[in-house]
Amino acid sequence: MFYELREQPWFGLYLTYQVVSTTLFRLPYWYLSAYPLSWRPRPSWSVTRTVLVRLFSHLFRVTQKTGPLVRFPTHHAIAASPGVKGVWVNPVPHLITGAILVLAHTANITCARIPGYWIDRDTTLSAGAPPQPGDKVLYRLHGGSYIQLSAHPVDPTANIARGILAHSPRITRTFAIEYRLSSAEPCGKANSFPAALLDALAGYVYLVEEVGFRPEDVIVQGDSAGGNLALAMMRYLRDYANYHPDLKLPRMPGGLLLLSPWADLGASHEGPLSSLSSPFSVDYTGTVGRDRKRAANYGKTAFLGPFGLGFAEKNAWVSPASLHACVDARFDGFPRTLVCAGGAEPLLDSIRTLWWKMARDMGEGEGKGRVAYHEAKDALHDHILFTWHEPEAGETLTRIASWIDNES
């Protein structure tokens, strides 16, 4: 059972035990065992990084039993605080048609009014201020396995926005949509696919049609599950513009930035020698085997809802990197793309497959309509989230800035 200790008093008792045992026993052992270079998961890692990864991995396993330890804002309300620029984004039911409409009806999903949050280089700008000449905006779709984290500036994933603003002078503003998170038992079934896709589309329409950004001045960025969502949104914009011109969809954005994208929700990349297995992957997103699979399956079950796990094996909307033959899993017509990965992350194999498929259809390189790839050796999943993950985080942010500058 997932989240089996989420209720009091078991939540408090288990958490107290973990704090005491980790402080008194685990941390000293982790430090001692990390001093011999041969005992570290990766030779390039420092003692501090080795201990931090083990700590984050342990916390990841703890939250599989307790649920999230910190409650982040959700789509139900704008979480206001000093300096936070929140806006309400209107739904776009007029854009939902065809296969997505059928899938939405099957899952009993409707469009919804949801919040979004701005983080701008100019902190004095009002929320949703019209763009000035030369403004480029990063449209951010956060990760979290579709079941956790937030678009709010207090969320850890907001470090991505701040890092890109600090390294990329051409990006002057960022906007993140608080798409609806999925859940499954024992927390109740809610917001399965395609809820997040409908919300992501609403955010893009808001940026282009309400705020006034030109599509070519929008860079869509998704990390982890947000990368999955960004790919689905590109597929929608491309296919429905071609097959449903009456919808008058906004044009494709100027670029697509995928950070450790979760691009295969099926099982085609699983295996004893894959990046999902030990000893290859030493990532913080859980240990190997049962723990990682348990966490991933809850996220998949919640997100896929009534469609089931089999839906992900050959469906281009949710598993565009699947090794199985997917109907319409092509990337022709996608905007220029940069795919970034960590060399020690469990999703590495599927990310490389995604890159290969996109390069096959779009061409490889830096130019317009092509796909580029950056892999940070020995880096973790979504490594630019972590300010201590240097030099890899800084190198990846520098690579992103170079890619954004190269628009030809």
C-alpha positions in Angstrom: 0.0 0.0 0.0 1.2 3.5 -0.8 1.0 6.3 1.8 0.1 3.7 4.5 1.4 5.9 7.3 -0.2 9.2 6.2 -2.6 9.4 9.1 -1.9 10.4 12.7 -0.6 9.0 15.1 1.4 6.8 12.8 2.6 9.7 10.7 4.1 11.5 13.7 5.6 8.3 15.3 7.2 7.2 12.1 8.6 10.6 11.3 10.0 11.0 14.8 11.7 7.6 14.4 13.2 8.6 11.1 14.5 11.9 12.3 16.2 10.4 15.4 17.6 7.3 13.6 18.9 9.4 10.6 20.6 12.0 12.8 22.2 9.6 15.3 23.1 6.6 13.0 22.5 7.1 9.3 24.3 10.4 8.7 27.5 9.4 10.6 27.5 6.1 8.7 27.0 7.7 5.4 29.8 10.2 6.0 32.2 7.5 7.1 31.4 5.2 4.2 31.7 8.0 1.7 35.3 8.8 2.6 36.9 5.9 0.6 36.7 6.9 -3.0 36.0 3.4 -4.1 32.9 3.3 -1.9 31.2 6.3 -3.5 28.5 5.6 -6.2 30.4 7.7 -8.7 34.2 8.5 -8.4 33.6 12.1 -9.4 31.3 12.7 -6.5 32.5 14.5 -3.4 31.8 13.2 0.1 29.2 15.9 0.6 27.4 15.1 -2.6 27.4 11.4 -1.8 25.8 12.0 1.6 23.2 14.5 0.2 22.1 12.0 -2.5 21.7 9.3 0.1 19.8 11.6 2.4 17.4 12.7 -0.5 17.0 9.1 -1.5 16.1 8.1 2.1 13.6 11.0 2.3 12.1 9.8 -1.0 11.5 6.4 0.5 10.0 7.9 3.7 7.5 9.9 1.7 6.3 6.8 -0.1 4.9 5.8 3.3 3.8 9.1 4.8 2.9 11.2 1.7 4.5 14.6 1.1 6.2 16.1 4.2 5.5 19.7 3.0 2.2 20.9 1.7 2.6 23.0 -1.4 0.0 25.1 -3.1 -2.5 23.4 -5.5 -4.8 24.4 -8.3 -7.6 25.2 -5.8 -6.4 28.7 -4.9 -3.7 31.3 -5.5 -1.3 31.1 -2.6 -0.6 34.7 -2.0 2.5 36.0 -0.1 4.8 39.1 -0.4 6.4 39.2 -3.8 4.3 36.4 -5.3 2.6 37.3 -8.7 -0.3 35.0 -9.1 -3.1 35.1 -11.7 -6.1 33.1 -12.6 -6.0 31.4 -16.0 -9.3 30.8 -17.8 -10.2 27.3 -19.2 -10.3 26.7 -23.0 -13.1 24.3 -23.6 -13.6 25.5 -27.1 -10.2 24.0 -28.0 -10.9 20.5 -26.8 -12.1 18.3 -29.6 -11.3 15.1 -31.5 -9.5 12.3 -29.7 -8.6 14.4 -26.7 -12.3 15.2 -26.2 -13.1 11.5 -26.2 -10.4 10.7 -23.7 -11.5 13.5 -21.5 -15.1 12.2 -21.5 -13.9 8.7 -20.8 -11.9 9.9 -17.7 -14.7 12.4 -16.7 -12.3 15.3 -17.1 -13.5 18.8 -17.8 -11.7 22.1 -18.2 -11.0 24.2 -15.1 -9.9 27.7 -14.0 -6.5 27.4 -12.5 -3.7 29.6 -11.1 -0.4 30.5 -12.6 2.6 32.3 -11.2 5.1 34.8 -12.7 8.8 35.1 -11.8 10.2 38.1 -13.7 13.7 39.6 -14.0 12.0 42.9 -13.2 10.4 42.3 -9.8 8.4 45.6 -10.1 6.4 44.3 -13.0 2.8 43.5 -12.3 1.5 40.0 -12.8 0.7 39.4 -16.4 2.0 42.8 -17.6 2.1 43.1 -21.4 5.5 42.2 -23.0 7.9 44.8 -24.0 9.9 44.6 -27.3 12.5 41.9 -27.0 10.9 40.1 -24.0 11.1 36.4 -24.1 9.2 34.2 -21.7 9.9 30.8 -20.3 6.6 28.9 -20.0 7.3 26.4 -17.2 5.6 23.0 -16.6 6.9 21.6 -13.3 7.8 18.0 -12.6 6.7 15.7 -9.7 5.4 12.5 -11.4 2.1 14.3 -12.0 1.2 13.7 -8.3 3.2 16.4 -6.4 5.1 19.7 -6.4 3.7 23.0 -7.6 4.1 26.0 -9.9 4.3 28.4 -7.0 7.6 30.3 -6.5 8.2 28.5 -3.1 8.4 25.1 -4.8 11.8 23.6 -5.4 11.2 23.4 -9.1 11.1 27.2 -9.2 14.9 27.0 -8.9 14.9 26.1 -12.6 13.2 29.5 -13.4 15.6 31.4 -11.3 18.7 29.6 -12.7 17.7 30.2 -16.3 16.9 33.9 -15.5 20.4 34.2 -13.9 22.2 32.6 -16.9 20.1 33.5 -19.9 19.9 37.3 -20.5 17.4 36.8 -23.4 14.8 35.3 -21.0 13.3 38.2 -19.1 10.2 36.6 -17.7 8.9 33.1 -16.6 5.4 31.8 -16.1 4.3 28.5 -14.6 0.9 26.9 -14.7 -0.6 25.2 -11.6 -1.9 22.2 -13.5 -4.1 19.8 -11.7 -2.3 17.0 -9.9 -3.4 13.4 -10.2 -4.2 11.0 -7.4 -5.2 7.4 -6.8 -6.2 5.3 -3.8 -5.8 5.6 -0.9 -6.0 9.4 -1.5 -9.0 9.3 -3.9 -9.0 9.2 -7.7 -8.7 12.6 -9.3 -7.4 14.5 -12.3 -6.1 11.7 -14.5 -5.0 12.2 -18.1 -5.8 14.5 -19.9 -6.5 17.0 -17.1 -2.9 18.4 -17.0 -2.8 18.7 -20.8 -6.0 20.8 -20.8 -4.5 23.1 -18.2 -1.1 23.4 -20.0 -3.0 24.4 -23.2 -4.9 27.0 -21.2 -1.7 28.5 -19.9 -0.2 28.8 -23.4 -3.3 30.4 -24.7 -3.2 32.9 -21.8 0.4 33.9 -22.6 -0.3 34.4 -26.3 -3.8 35.7 -26.5 -4.3 37.5 -23.2 -0.8 38.7 -22.2 0.2 39.2 -25.8 3.5 37.3 -26.3 4.3 36.3 -29.8 4.5 32.4 -30.0 8.1 32.7 -31.3 9.0 34.5 -28.1 7.8 31.7 -25.9 10.1 28.9 -24.7 8.2 25.9 -23.3 10.2 24.2 -20.6 9.2 21.0 -18.8 11.2 19.0 -16.3 10.6 15.3 -15.5 6.8 14.8 -15.7 6.6 18.4 -16.9 8.7 17.3 -19.9 6.1 14.6 -20.6 3.4 17.2 -20.5 5.3 19.6 -22.7 5.7 16.9 -25.4 2.0 16.2 -25.2 1.2 19.9 -25.6 3.4 20.2 -28.7 1.7 17.1 -30.2 -1.6 18.7 -29.6 -0.7 22.1 -31.1 0.9 20.4 -34.2 -1.8 17.8 -34.9 -4.9 19.9 -34.1 -3.6 22.9 -36.1 -3.3 20.6 -39.1 -6.5 18.6 -38.6 -8.8 21.2 -37.0 -7.9 24.6 -38.5 -11.3 25.9 -37.4 -9.9 25.9 -33.8 -7.5 28.8 -34.7 -4.9 27.4 -32.3 -1.8 29.6 -31.4 1.2 28.8 -33.5 4.0 26.6 -32.2 6.3 28.3 -29.6 9.8 29.4 -30.4 11.4 26.5 -28.6 11.1 23.4 -26.4 13.4 22.8 -23.5 13.2 19.3 -21.9 15.0 18.6 -18.6 15.2 15.0 -17.6 11.8 14.3 -19.4 9.7 11.4 -18.3 9.0 10.2 -21.8 8.1 6.6 -21.4 5.4 5.7 -18.8 5.4 2.1 -20.1 7.8 -0.7 -19.3 9.7 -0.8 -22.6 13.0 0.6 -21.0 12.9 -1.7 -18.0 15.5 -4.6 -17.7 18.4 -5.8 -15.6 21.0 -3.9 -17.6 18.9 -0.7 -18.1 19.5 2.7 -16.5 16.5 1.9 -14.2 18.5 -0.9 -12.6 21.3 -1.3 -10.1 24.2 -0.6 -10.1 23.9 1.9 -13.0 21.5 4.3 -11.4 22.3 5.9 -8.0 19.8 8.6 -8.2 17.9 10.2 -5.3 14.5 9.2 -6.7 14.5 6.1 -4.5 16.7 3.1 -4.5 16.5 0.4 -7.1 14.1 -2.3 -7.6 10.9 -2.5 -5.5 11.1 1.0 -4.0 11.6 2.9 -7.2 9.0 0.7 -9.1 6.5 1.2 -6.3 6.8 5.0 -6.4 6.7 5.1 -10.2 3.7 2.8 -10.4 1.6 5.0 -8.1 2.3 8.1 -10.2 1.5 6.1 -13.4 -1.7 4.7 -11.9 -2.9 8.1 -10.7 -2.1 9.8 -14.0 -3.4 7.1 -16.3 -6.6 6.6 -14.3 -9.3 4.6 -16.1 -7.0 3.9 -19.1 -4.7 1.7 -17.0 -1.0 0.9 -17.3 -1.4 -0.8 -20.7 -2.4 2.6 -22.2 1.1 3.8 -21.7 2.9 1.1 -23.7 2.1 2.3 -27.2 0.4 5.7 -26.8 2.3 8.7 -28.2 0.4 11.1 -25.9 2.0 9.7 -22.7 4.9 7.5 -23.9 6.5 9.2 -27.0 9.9 7.5 -26.2 8.4 4.0 -25.9 10.4 1.3 -27.7 7.2 -0.3 -28.8 5.6 0.8 -32.1 3.5 3.8 -31.2 0.9 5.1 -33.6 1.7 8.7 -34.7 4.7 8.9 -32.4 6.5 11.3 -34.8 8.1 14.6 -34.1 8.0 16.3 -37.5 6.8 19.9 -37.1 7.9 20.2 -33.4 9.8 23.5 -32.5 13.5 23.5 -32.1 14.3 21.5 -29.0 17.1 21.0 -26.4 17.0 17.8 -24.4 19.0 17.7 -21.2 19.8 14.6 -19.1 21.9 13.5 -16.1 24.4 10.7 -16.7 23.4 9.0 -13.4 19.7 9.2 -13.6 17.3 6.3 -14.0 15.5 7.8 -17.0 18.7 8.1 -19.0 17.9 5.2 -21.5 14.4 6.6 -22.3 15.8 10.1 -22.6 18.4 8.9 -25.1 15.7 7.1 -27.0 13.6 10.3 -27.1 16.5 12.3 -28.4 17.2 9.7 -31.1 13.5 9.7 -32.2 13.4 13.5 -32.3 16.7 13.7 -34.2 15.4 11.1 -36.7 12.3 13.3 -37.5 13.6 16.8 -36.9 17.3 16.6 -37.7 20.1 17.0 -35.2 21.8 20.4 -34.4 21.2 23.9 -33.1 19.1 25.4 -35.9 15.5 26.1 -36.3 13.3 23.0 -36.2 16.2 20.8 -35.0 17.0 18.9 -31.8 20.1 19.3 -29.6 21.2 17.2 -26.7 23.2 17.8 -23.5 24.1 15.1 -21.0 25.9 16.0 -17.8 28.1 13.1 -16.8 27.4 11.6 -13.4 24.6 14.2 -12.8 21.3 13.4 -11.1 17.7 13.5 -12.4 16.6 17.2 -12.8 20.0 18.2 -11.4 19.6 22.0 -12.0 17.1 22.0 -9.2 20.0 21.7 -6.7 22.3 24.6 -6.0 24.9 22.2 -4.6 25.0 20.1 -7.8 28.1 21.8 -9.2 29.7 22.0 -11.6 27.0 20.1 -13.6 24.1 22.5 -12.8 26.1 25.5 -13.9 27.3 23.8 -17.0 23.8 22.7 -18.0 22.4 26.3 -17.4 25.2 27.7 -19.5 24.4 25.2 -22.3 20.7 26.2 -22.0 21.7 29.9 -22.4 23.8 29.2 -25.4 20.9 27.2 -27.0 18.4 30.0 -26.3 20.8 32.5 -27.9 21.1 30.4 -31.1 17.8 31.0 -32.9 18.9 30.6 -36.5 
